[in-house]
Amino acid sequence: MPKVKLTITESRCRSGCHKTGDTFLVEDLCPPICHELWNCAYPMVYALLNGGTLDYGSDKTPAFDLKCPDGGRVTLHGELLAEQSPQTKESRKRQDK
């Protein structure tokens, strides 16, 4: 299943919910982030989880940047993580032994 990694790249959050560098992995459930920030990010996360790409400058890419609706106090970067095939996961297990 695809995963989207969310990273807080800047934070001046009034409530102290988020700090710069916080990361969250999203598969199918909402991550523990501010509901206002999640409300902005969800449509893009949903698109990425379902194979979409997003406008990113003059390109289309499986990533996005956004600012929270509270005056842009928090900046979030989202990116689709590459899926590992079962063979890749299995070969890594063998290498770790």
C-alpha positions in Angstrom: 0.0 0.0 0.0 1.4 3.5 -0.8 2.3 5.8 2.0 2.6 9.6 2.1 5.2 11.2 4.4 4.2 14.5 5.9 7.0 16.7 7.3 6.6 20.0 9.2 9.1 22.3 7.5 8.4 25.4 9.5 6.3 25.9 12.7 5.1 29.0 14.6 2.0 27.1 15.8 0.1 29.0 18.4 -1.1 25.9 20.1 2.3 24.2 20.0 0.8 21.2 18.2 3.7 21.0 15.7 7.4 21.5 15.8 9.7 21.9 12.8 10.9 18.4 11.7 7.9 16.5 12.9 7.0 13.7 10.5 4.0 11.5 10.0 3.4 8.5 7.7 -0.1 8.3 6.3 -1.5 5.0 4.9 -5.2 4.9 5.5 -5.9 6.7 8.8 -5.6 10.3 9.7 -2.3 11.2 11.4 -2.3 13.0 14.8 -2.0 16.5 13.4 -4.1 19.6 13.9 -7.5 19.1 12.2 -7.3 22.5 10.4 -3.9 21.5 8.8 -5.3 18.0 8.0 -8.3 19.6 6.4 -6.0 21.4 4.0 -3.7 18.4 3.3 -6.3 15.6 3.0 -7.3 16.2 -0.6 -3.7 16.1 -1.8 -2.8 13.1 0.4 -5.9 11.3 -1.0 -4.8 12.0 -4.5 -1.3 10.7 -3.9 -2.5 7.6 -2.2 -4.6 6.8 -5.2 -2.0 7.3 -7.9 -2.4 11.0 -8.7 0.2 13.6 -9.3 -0.1 17.3 -8.4 1.0 20.5 -10.0 4.4 21.5 -8.5 5.7 24.6 -10.2 5.8 23.9 -13.9 5.9 20.1 -13.3 3.6 17.4 -12.0 5.0 15.4 -9.2 3.8 13.2 -6.3 4.6 15.9 -3.7 3.1 19.1 -2.3 3.8 22.0 0.0 1.1 23.9 1.9 0.7 26.4 4.7 -1.9 26.1 7.5 -5.0 28.3 7.3 -4.0 30.2 10.5 -1.9 32.8 8.7 0.5 30.2 7.3 2.0 29.6 10.8 2.8 26.0 9.9 4.3 24.8 6.6 3.9 21.2 5.6 5.7 19.1 2.9 4.0 15.9 1.7 5.5 13.3 -0.6 4.6 9.9 -1.9 7.1 7.3 -0.7 8.2 4.7 -3.2 6.6 1.3 -2.6 8.9 -1.6 -1.9 8.1 -4.8 -3.7 7.7 -8.0 -1.5 11.0 -9.3 -3.0 12.8 -6.1 -2.0 11.5 -6.4 1.6 12.5 -10.1 1.7 16.0 -9.5 0.4 16.5 -6.8 3.0 15.5 -9.2 5.8 18.1 -11.7 4.5 20.7 -8.9 4.4 19.9 -7.9 8.0 20.6 -11.4 9.3 
